[in-house]
């Protein structure tokens, strides 16, 4: 479970807290279990513990404008009432919210920046995982979901209509349950991870077909994450389960499995710079004991971590995602992490430290604990999306600035120059808190990877009935979150370049090991707290929320 925060902990988080605030907050009356952001449009899908699936479209421009107007109004109100000038800065600087807040996800009004496209009772049990179609020929057109009812379903994004499904009967243990979905970026391979550590592979173009591949015991316990390796091969993936990381070939089985890390490995990702360099060599992994570790195929075939970045020793780092942004070297080398205390961190893996923090939740939720950040995603325009069991937030795409908070306490964001888804119902629409918070500490084990340019390598009868859905506003994405290059983007930002199908076929059995040269820019941080101070602020305690029977 989440940890009880001390006042010192809150104070420490403020030292690097960003002035960026959400533009939208959606609160859920049922536990939220999974989310997915559309790769090219402002659409988000939410899977619930009830088996429900909700698809919403949001208007980011309208939400940004509305947020800014309310921000100015609140400032003027305070100025008039108290006779002093203030700037609404960080989320923790005021008890009031100046962004759009939806109190009930089942009652979204369609005229204020967000609409419900469709909703459905997609699974009989909880919805464990949901993802969008990443294939370039059908990117974002389909949604895949899996539940504890042992059914994988494929639905049309526009209508929510089920167009394919598969009842899973291929687990070695009939009582096994699916935990995670993943899809190849170049091939019609849909991967399903299980609680027993198995990985099943189906043809996403024809879910009713037989099982294509089966990797038994990829890990010793539940599969927490599956990460494709498109630049290595369409058949190669990384899996996390229990305390190990495995590199698998879905045709042949485990290639390598790491040493026991003696700590649960929860999530992993590549960084934006690694994706842009068309590499799947370097991976960042989040741990139950509050750290992020760096792994490199070219160094030791993912046998063990090479270095670690301390984030928050008093919370588990439950989610991690690449920034997917190339606006500067800092963002390109950054990943976002979410912890069990409700905080979000932007970590520059080349500097080996936390450079920015944000607050997802600071109050106790209806489930009795802080709304832990268990899910993170990046939308089509690089906005961060954070979610816990109780709420989802879409953050502003504006850059962080210095601020003065309402309480006149100084809080500043870090300044840095760094180097590097079946019956459907119609819905009418109208920091491092690292134990080295002072710039964060990175523990290296004889290798300079934290400083080098890391290369990165049932079912109801209405399945065929579509819900009535309003027209979904089409947008052009800057880049698919899986790193597929899209030439349709009108904006000049650089895009990642993963290989096409033919290139991937040629690389099926290859392992590419790459590295770049490091830059020499320095990072500047303000209002820093030392590692020793942070350690004195907390008591060591660890726990990860479990959802037995859901």
C-alpha positions as CSV (number, residue, x, y, z in Angstrom):
1,X,0.0,0.0,0.0
2,X,1.0,3.6,-0.2
3,X,3.2,5.1,2.5
4,X,2.2,7.6,5.1
5,X,3.9,10.8,4.1
6,X,5.7,13.0,6.5
7,X,5.6,16.8,6.4
8,X,9.3,16.6,5.4
9,X,8.4,14.5,2.4
10,X,5.9,17.0,1.1
11,X,8.4,19.8,1.6
12,X,11.0,17.9,-0.3
13,X,8.7,17.2,-3.2
14,X,8.0,20.9,-3.5
15,X,11.7,21.7,-4.1
16,X,11.5,20.5,-7.7
17,X,7.7,20.9,-8.2
18,X,6.8,22.1,-11.7
19,X,4.4,25.1,-12.3
20,X,2.7,23.0,-15.0
21,X,-0.9,22.1,-14.0
22,X,-3.5,19.7,-15.4
23,X,-6.0,20.9,-18.0
24,X,-8.4,18.1,-17.2
25,X,-9.2,15.9,-14.2
26,X,-11.7,13.0,-14.4
27,X,-12.7,11.3,-11.2
28,X,-14.0,7.7,-11.3
29,X,-16.7,6.2,-9.1
30,X,-15.4,2.7,-9.9
31,X,-11.8,1.7,-9.7
32,X,-9.8,2.5,-12.8
33,X,-7.5,-0.3,-13.8
34,X,-6.1,0.6,-17.3
35,X,-5.8,3.5,-19.7
36,X,-4.6,4.1,-23.2
37,X,-4.1,7.3,-25.2
38,X,-4.7,7.4,-28.9
39,X,-1.5,7.8,-30.8
40,X,-2.7,10.4,-33.3
41,X,-5.9,12.0,-31.9
42,X,-7.2,13.4,-28.6
43,X,-8.9,10.2,-27.5
44,X,-8.5,8.3,-24.3
45,X,-9.9,4.9,-23.3
46,X,-10.4,3.8,-19.7
47,X,-10.8,0.2,-18.4
48,X,-12.5,-0.3,-15.1
49,X,-12.6,-2.9,-12.4
50,X,-16.3,-3.5,-13.3
51,X,-15.3,-4.6,-16.8
52,X,-16.6,-1.3,-18.2
53,X,-14.8,0.5,-21.0
54,X,-15.2,4.2,-21.7
55,X,-14.0,6.1,-24.7
56,X,-13.7,9.9,-24.5
57,X,-12.6,12.7,-26.8
58,X,-11.2,15.9,-25.2
59,X,-10.5,19.3,-26.8
60,X,-7.0,20.2,-25.6
61,X,-7.0,23.8,-27.0
62,X,-10.3,24.5,-25.3
63,X,-9.2,23.0,-22.0
64,X,-5.9,24.9,-22.1
65,X,-7.8,28.2,-22.8
66,X,-10.4,27.5,-20.1
67,X,-7.6,26.7,-17.6
68,X,-5.7,29.9,-18.3
69,X,-8.9,32.0,-18.0
70,X,-9.8,30.5,-14.6
71,X,-6.2,30.9,-13.4
72,X,-6.3,34.6,-14.2
73,X,-9.7,35.0,-12.6
74,X,-8.5,33.4,-9.4
75,X,-5.5,35.6,-9.3
76,X,-7.6,38.7,-9.7
77,X,-10.0,37.6,-7.1
78,X,-7.2,37.0,-4.6
79,X,-5.6,40.3,-5.5
80,X,-8.9,42.2,-4.9
81,X,-9.6,40.4,-1.7
82,X,-6.2,40.4,-0.1
83,X,-4.6,43.3,-1.8
84,X,-1.5,41.4,-3.0
85,X,-0.3,40.1,-6.3
86,X,0.1,36.3,-6.6
87,X,0.8,33.8,-9.3
88,X,-0.9,30.5,-9.2
89,X,2.0,28.2,-9.5
90,X,2.2,24.5,-8.7
91,X,-0.7,22.2,-8.0
92,X,0.2,22.1,-4.4
93,X,0.2,25.9,-4.0
94,X,-3.6,26.2,-3.7
95,X,-6.5,24.1,-2.4
96,X,-8.6,25.4,-5.3
97,X,-8.4,23.9,-8.8
98,X,-8.3,26.1,-11.9
99,X,-8.6,23.3,-14.4
100,X,-11.6,21.4,-15.7
101,X,-12.8,18.8,-13.1
102,X,-15.3,16.0,-13.9
103,X,-16.6,14.6,-10.6
104,X,-18.2,11.5,-12.1
105,X,-16.8,9.7,-15.2
106,X,-20.4,8.4,-15.9
107,X,-21.7,11.9,-16.1
108,X,-19.6,13.9,-18.5
109,X,-21.2,16.9,-20.2
110,X,-20.3,17.1,-23.8
111,X,-20.0,20.9,-24.1
112,X,-17.1,21.7,-22.0
113,X,-13.9,20.2,-23.5
114,X,-14.7,16.5,-23.1
115,X,-17.3,14.2,-24.5
116,X,-18.1,10.5,-24.1
117,X,-17.9,8.8,-27.5
118,X,-19.2,5.5,-26.2
119,X,-19.3,3.3,-23.2
120,X,-19.8,-0.4,-22.7
121,X,-19.7,-3.3,-20.3
122,X,-16.8,-4.9,-22.2
123,X,-15.8,-7.7,-19.8
124,X,-17.5,-9.8,-17.2
125,X,-14.6,-9.4,-14.9
126,X,-12.3,-6.5,-14.5
127,X,-10.6,-4.9,-17.5
128,X,-7.0,-5.7,-16.9
129,X,-5.4,-4.1,-19.9
130,X,-6.3,-1.9,-22.9
131,X,-4.2,-0.7,-25.9
132,X,-4.7,1.0,-29.2
133,X,-3.7,-0.7,-32.5
134,X,-0.1,0.5,-33.3
135,X,0.2,-0.9,-36.8
136,X,1.0,1.9,-39.3
137,X,-1.7,0.6,-41.7
138,X,-4.4,0.9,-39.0
139,X,-2.9,3.0,-36.3
140,X,-5.4,3.9,-33.6
141,X,-8.3,2.4,-35.6
142,X,-8.8,-0.5,-33.2
143,X,-8.8,-1.1,-29.4
144,X,-7.7,-4.3,-27.8
145,X,-8.8,-5.2,-24.2
146,X,-8.5,-8.2,-22.0
147,X,-10.3,-9.0,-18.8
148,X,-10.4,-11.6,-16.0
149,X,-13.2,-13.3,-18.0
150,X,-10.4,-14.8,-20.1
151,X,-11.6,-13.0,-23.2
152,X,-9.6,-10.7,-25.5
153,X,-11.7,-8.3,-27.6
154,X,-11.0,-6.1,-30.6
155,X,-13.3,-3.1,-31.1
156,X,-13.6,-0.3,-33.5
157,X,-12.3,2.9,-32.0
158,X,-15.0,5.1,-33.6
159,X,-18.1,3.1,-32.6
160,X,-16.9,0.7,-29.8
161,X,-18.4,-2.2,-31.8
162,X,-16.6,-5.5,-31.2
163,X,-15.1,-6.8,-34.5
164,X,-13.2,-9.8,-33.1
165,X,-12.7,-11.8,-29.9
166,X,-10.8,-14.7,-28.5
167,X,-11.6,-16.8,-25.4
168,X,-8.3,-17.8,-24.0
169,X,-8.0,-21.5,-23.4
170,X,-4.3,-21.8,-24.1
171,X,-2.9,-21.3,-20.6
172,X,-1.1,-24.2,-19.1
173,X,-3.1,-23.7,-15.9
174,X,-6.8,-23.2,-16.6
175,X,-7.1,-20.9,-13.5
176,X,-4.4,-18.5,-14.9
177,X,-5.6,-14.9,-15.7
178,X,-4.4,-12.3,-18.2
179,X,-2.5,-9.3,-16.8
180,X,-1.1,-7.4,-19.7
181,X,-1.4,-6.7,-23.4
182,X,1.2,-5.6,-26.0
183,X,1.3,-5.4,-29.8
184,X,4.1,-5.5,-32.3
185,X,4.6,-2.1,-34.1
186,X,5.2,-3.9,-37.4
187,X,3.5,-7.3,-37.4
188,X,-0.1,-8.5,-36.4
189,X,1.2,-10.0,-33.2
190,X,-0.9,-9.5,-30.1
191,X,0.8,-10.6,-26.9
192,X,-1.0,-11.6,-23.7
193,X,0.9,-11.9,-20.4
194,X,-0.5,-13.9,-17.5
195,X,-0.4,-14.1,-13.7
196,X,1.7,-17.3,-14.0
197,X,4.4,-15.6,-16.1
198,X,3.4,-17.0,-19.5
199,X,3.2,-15.0,-22.7
200,X,0.7,-16.0,-25.4
201,X,0.8,-14.6,-29.0
202,X,-2.3,-14.3,-31.3
203,X,-2.9,-13.0,-34.8
204,X,-4.5,-9.6,-34.2
205,X,-5.9,-9.6,-37.8
206,X,-7.8,-12.9,-37.0
207,X,-8.3,-13.4,-33.3
208,X,-10.4,-16.5,-33.9
209,X,-7.4,-18.3,-35.3
210,X,-5.2,-20.6,-33.3
211,X,-2.4,-19.6,-31.0
212,X,0.6,-18.5,-32.9
213,X,3.3,-18.7,-30.3
214,X,3.6,-19.5,-26.6
215,X,6.4,-18.7,-24.2
216,X,6.1,-20.6,-21.0
217,X,7.4,-19.1,-17.8
218,X,8.9,-16.0,-19.3
219,X,9.0,-14.9,-15.7
220,X,8.5,-16.6,-12.4
221,X,5.4,-14.6,-11.5
222,X,2.8,-12.3,-13.0
223,X,3.8,-10.4,-16.2
224,X,3.9,-6.7,-15.2
225,X,5.0,-5.3,-18.5
226,X,5.8,-6.4,-22.1
227,X,8.0,-4.1,-24.2
228,X,8.4,-4.7,-28.0
229,X,11.9,-4.5,-29.6
230,X,11.0,-3.5,-33.1
231,X,14.5,-2.4,-34.2
232,X,15.9,-5.8,-33.1
233,X,13.1,-8.0,-34.4
234,X,9.3,-8.2,-34.6
235,X,9.7,-11.5,-32.6
236,X,11.8,-10.0,-29.8
237,X,10.3,-8.6,-26.6
238,X,11.3,-7.8,-23.0
239,X,9.1,-8.9,-20.2
240,X,9.0,-8.0,-16.5
241,X,7.7,-10.4,-13.8
242,X,8.4,-10.6,-10.1
243,X,12.1,-9.8,-9.7
244,X,13.5,-10.5,-13.2
245,X,13.7,-9.1,-16.7
246,X,13.6,-11.5,-19.6
247,X,14.5,-11.1,-23.2
248,X,12.3,-13.4,-25.3
249,X,12.0,-14.6,-28.9
250,X,8.3,-15.5,-29.2
251,X,9.2,-18.3,-31.6
252,X,11.9,-19.9,-29.5
253,X,11.4,-18.8,-25.9
254,X,13.7,-17.1,-23.4
255,X,16.9,-15.7,-24.8
256,X,18.2,-14.4,-21.5
257,X,16.8,-13.8,-18.1
258,X,18.4,-11.4,-15.6
259,X,19.8,-12.1,-12.2
260,X,17.3,-12.0,-9.4
261,X,17.0,-8.3,-8.4
262,X,15.5,-9.0,-5.0
263,X,13.0,-6.3,-5.7
264,X,9.8,-6.3,-7.8
265,X,10.2,-4.9,-11.3
266,X,7.0,-3.1,-12.1
267,X,7.3,-1.2,-15.4
268,X,9.8,-0.3,-18.2
269,X,10.4,1.9,-21.2
270,X,12.9,3.3,-23.6
271,X,13.7,7.0,-23.5
272,X,12.8,9.3,-26.4
273,X,16.4,9.8,-27.5
274,X,16.9,6.0,-27.8
275,X,13.7,5.7,-29.9
276,X,14.8,8.5,-32.1
277,X,18.1,6.9,-32.7
278,X,16.2,3.8,-33.8
279,X,17.7,1.7,-30.9
280,X,16.2,-0.7,-28.4
281,X,19.4,-1.2,-26.5
282,X,18.9,0.7,-23.3
283,X,15.9,0.2,-21.0
284,X,14.8,2.0,-17.9
285,X,13.0,-0.1,-15.3
286,X,11.0,1.0,-12.2
287,X,11.2,-0.9,-8.9
288,X,9.1,-1.5,-5.9
289,X,11.8,0.0,-3.6
290,X,11.6,3.4,-5.1
291,X,14.4,3.4,-7.8
292,X,14.8,3.3,-11.5
293,X,17.5,1.2,-13.0
294,X,19.3,1.3,-16.3
295,X,19.8,-1.8,-18.4
296,X,21.8,-2.3,-21.6
297,X,21.7,-5.2,-24.0
298,X,25.0,-4.3,-25.5
299,X,26.8,-4.4,-22.2
300,X,25.6,-7.7,-20.6
301,X,22.6,-9.0,-22.6
302,X,20.2,-7.6,-19.9
303,X,21.8,-9.9,-17.3
304,X,21.8,-7.3,-14.6
305,X,21.2,-3.6,-14.0
306,X,24.1,-1.3,-14.8
307,X,23.2,1.7,-12.7
308,X,20.3,3.0,-10.6
309,X,18.6,6.3,-10.0
310,X,17.1,6.9,-6.6
311,X,13.6,8.4,-6.8
312,X,11.7,7.9,-3.5
313,X,12.9,5.3,-1.1
314,X,9.6,5.4,0.8
315,X,7.3,4.5,-2.2
316,X,7.1,2.1,-5.1
317,X,7.7,3.4,-8.6
318,X,4.6,1.8,-10.2
319,X,4.7,3.3,-13.7
320,X,7.3,4.7,-16.1
321,X,6.9,6.1,-19.6
322,X,9.1,7.9,-22.1
323,X,8.5,11.6,-22.6
324,X,8.4,11.0,-26.4
325,X,9.5,14.6,-26.8
326,X,12.4,16.1,-28.7
327,X,11.9,19.7,-27.9
328,X,15.3,19.8,-26.3
329,X,18.0,17.5,-25.1
330,X,16.6,17.5,-21.6
331,X,13.2,16.2,-22.7
332,X,14.7,13.7,-25.1
333,X,16.7,12.1,-22.3
334,X,13.7,12.2,-19.9
335,X,11.2,9.6,-18.7
336,X,8.2,10.1,-16.4
337,X,7.7,8.0,-13.3
338,X,4.7,7.7,-10.9
339,X,4.9,6.5,-7.4
340,X,2.6,5.1,-4.7
341,X,2.6,8.4,-2.8
342,X,0.8,10.2,-5.7
343,X,3.8,12.0,-7.1
344,X,5.2,12.2,-10.6
345,X,8.8,12.6,-11.5
346,X,10.6,13.6,-14.7
347,X,13.9,11.8,-14.6
348,X,16.8,12.6,-16.9
349,X,18.5,9.2,-17.3
350,X,21.7,10.7,-18.7
351,X,22.2,13.0,-15.7
352,X,21.0,10.2,-13.4
353,X,18.6,12.4,-11.4
354,X,15.1,13.8,-11.0
355,X,14.8,17.2,-12.7
356,X,11.0,17.9,-12.2
357,X,8.1,16.7,-10.0
358,X,4.4,17.1,-10.3
359,X,1.5,16.2,-7.9
360,X,-1.2,13.8,-9.0
361,X,-2.8,13.3,-5.6
362,X,-2.2,14.9,-2.2
363,X,-5.4,13.9,-0.4
364,X,-6.7,10.5,0.8
365,X,-9.0,8.8,-1.6
366,X,-12.3,6.9,-1.1
367,X,-10.2,3.7,-1.0
368,X,-8.4,4.9,2.0
369,X,-5.0,5.8,0.6
370,X,-3.4,8.3,-1.6
371,X,-4.4,7.9,-5.2
372,X,-1.3,6.1,-6.3
373,X,0.1,6.8,-9.8
374,X,-0.2,3.4,-11.2
375,X,-0.6,4.4,-14.9
376,X,1.2,6.9,-17.1
377,X,0.8,7.6,-20.8
378,X,1.7,10.3,-23.4
379,X,-1.0,11.7,-25.7
380,X,-0.7,12.5,-29.4
381,X,0.7,15.9,-28.6
382,X,3.2,14.9,-25.9
383,X,1.0,15.8,-23.0
384,X,1.5,13.7,-19.9
385,X,-1.5,11.6,-18.7
386,X,-1.4,10.3,-15.1
387,X,-3.9,8.0,-13.4
388,X,-4.6,6.1,-10.3
389,X,-7.6,4.0,-9.2
390,X,-9.6,7.1,-8.5
391,X,-8.7,9.7,-11.0
392,X,-7.1,10.6,-14.3
393,X,-5.3,13.8,-15.2
394,X,-4.2,15.2,-18.5
395,X,-1.5,17.8,-18.0
396,X,-0.9,21.0,-19.8
397,X,1.6,20.9,-22.7
398,X,3.0,24.3,-21.7
399,X,6.6,24.5,-20.3
400,X,7.3,24.8,-16.7
401,X,8.0,28.3,-15.3
402,X,9.1,29.8,-12.0
403,X,6.2,30.7,-9.7
404,X,5.2,32.2,-6.5
405,X,2.5,30.2,-4.7
406,X,-0.6,31.4,-2.8
407,X,0.9,30.8,0.6
408,X,3.9,32.9,-0.2
409,X,6.1,29.9,0.4
410,X,8.8,29.6,-2.2
411,X,8.4,26.8,-4.6
412,X,10.2,26.6,-7.9
413,X,10.5,24.3,-10.7
414,X,13.9,23.1,-11.7
415,X,15.8,24.9,-14.4
416,X,18.0,22.7,-16.4
417,X,20.3,22.4,-19.3
418,X,20.9,18.8,-19.6
419,X,22.7,16.6,-22.0
420,X,21.8,14.7,-23.0
421,X,-14.2,-2.9,-24.5
422,X,-20.7,-6.5,-24.5
423,X,-23.6,-4.7,-24.3
424,X,-23.3,-1.1,-25.1
425,X,-25.2,1.8,-23.6
426,X,-25.9,4.9,-25.7
427,X,-24.4,8.0,-24.1
428,X,-25.6,11.3,-25.4
429,X,-22.9,13.9,-25.8
430,X,-23.5,17.7,-25.8
431,X,12.0,14.3,-7.9
432,X,14.5,12.7,-7.4
433,X,12.9,12.5,-4.4
434,X,15.6,10.6,-4.6
435,X,17.3,9.8,-1.5
436,X,19.5,12.4,-3.2
437,X,16.9,15.0,-3.8
438,X,19.5,17.6,-4.2
439,X,20.0,16.9,-7.8
440,X,19.3,13.2,-7.4
441,X,21.9,10.5,-7.1
442,X,22.8,7.7,-9.4
443,X,24.5,4.7,-8.2
444,X,26.8,3.2,-10.8
445,X,28.1,-0.3,-10.7
446,X,31.4,0.1,-12.4
447,X,29.9,1.4,-15.7
448,X,29.3,4.9,-17.0
449,X,25.9,4.2,-18.5
450,X,24.1,6.9,-16.6
451,X,26.4,9.5,-18.0
452,X,26.9,8.1,-21.5
453,X,24.4,8.5,-24.3
454,X,22.4,5.4,-23.6
455,X,21.4,3.6,-26.8
456,X,17.8,2.2,-26.7
457,X,17.5,0.1,-28.5
458,X,-20.2,-14.3,-21.3
459,X,-20.0,-11.9,-23.6
460,X,-23.5,-10.3,-24.3
461,X,-25.5,-10.7,-27.5
462,X,-24.9,-7.1,-28.6
463,X,-21.4,-7.7,-29.7
464,X,-22.4,-6.5,-33.2
465,X,-24.4,-3.5,-32.0
466,X,-22.6,-0.2,-32.2
467,X,-23.3,2.6,-29.9
468,X,-24.4,5.9,-31.1
469,X,-21.3,8.1,-31.1
470,X,-20.6,11.7,-31.9
471,X,-18.1,12.5,-34.6
472,X,-14.6,12.3,-33.2
473,X,-12.4,15.2,-34.0
474,X,-9.5,14.1,-36.1
475,X,-6.1,15.3,-35.2
476,X,-2.6,14.7,-36.6
477,X,-0.1,13.3,-34.2
478,X,3.5,14.3,-34.0
479,X,4.5,10.7,-33.4
480,X,3.1,7.4,-32.4
481,X,4.1,6.5,-28.9
482,X,5.7,3.3,-30.1
483,X,8.0,5.2,-32.3
484,X,6.5,4.7,-35.7
485,X,7.4,7.5,-38.1
486,X,4.4,9.4,-39.5
487,X,5.1,11.6,-42.5
488,X,1.6,13.1,-42.3
489,X,2.6,15.4,-39.5
490,X,2.6,19.1,-40.5
491,X,4.8,20.1,-37.6
492,X,8.5,20.2,-37.9
493,X,9.3,18.3,-34.7
494,X,11.6,15.3,-35.3
495,X,9.9,11.9,-35.4
496,X,11.2,8.5,-34.4
497,X,12.2,6.1,-37.1
498,X,11.3,2.5,-36.3
499,X,11.7,0.2,-39.3
500,X,8.9,-0.8,-41.6
501,X,7.7,-4.4,-42.0
502,X,10.3,-5.4,-44.6
503,X,13.1,-4.0,-42.5
504,X,11.9,-5.8,-39.4
505,X,11.7,-9.1,-41.3
506,X,15.3,-8.7,-42.3
507,X,16.3,-8.1,-38.7
508,X,14.3,-11.0,-37.2
509,X,17.2,-12.6,-35.4
510,X,19.6,-9.7,-35.1
511,X,20.6,-7.9,-31.9
512,X,21.7,-4.4,-32.5
513,X,24.1,-2.9,-30.0
514,X,24.6,0.8,-30.3
515,X,25.9,3.7,-28.3
516,X,26.3,7.5,-28.8
517,X,28.7,10.1,-27.6
518,X,27.7,12.0,-24.4
519,X,27.2,15.7,-24.3
520,X,28.8,17.9,-21.7
521,X,26.1,20.4,-20.7
522,X,25.5,20.8,-17.0
523,X,22.2,20.8,-15.1
524,X,21.2,23.6,-12.8
525,X,18.8,23.0,-9.9
526,X,17.2,25.4,-7.4
527,X,16.0,24.9,-3.9
528,X,17.7,21.6,-3.5
529,X,17.6,19.3,-0.5
530,X,20.4,17.0,0.2
531,X,20.4,13.2,0.2
532,X,21.0,13.1,3.9
533,X,18.2,15.5,4.7
534,X,15.8,13.4,2.7
535,X,16.8,10.2,4.4
536,X,16.1,11.9,7.8
537,X,12.7,13.0,6.6
538,X,11.3,9.5,6.1
539,X,11.2,6.1,7.6
540,X,11.8,3.2,5.4
541,X,8.6,1.4,4.5
542,X,7.6,-0.4,1.3
543,X,4.4,-1.8,-0.2
544,X,2.7,-2.4,-3.5
545,X,-1.1,-2.3,-3.8
546,X,-2.5,-5.7,-4.7
547,X,-6.0,-6.3,-6.1
548,X,-6.8,-9.9,-5.2
549,X,-9.8,-11.3,-7.1
550,X,-10.2,-8.3,-9.4
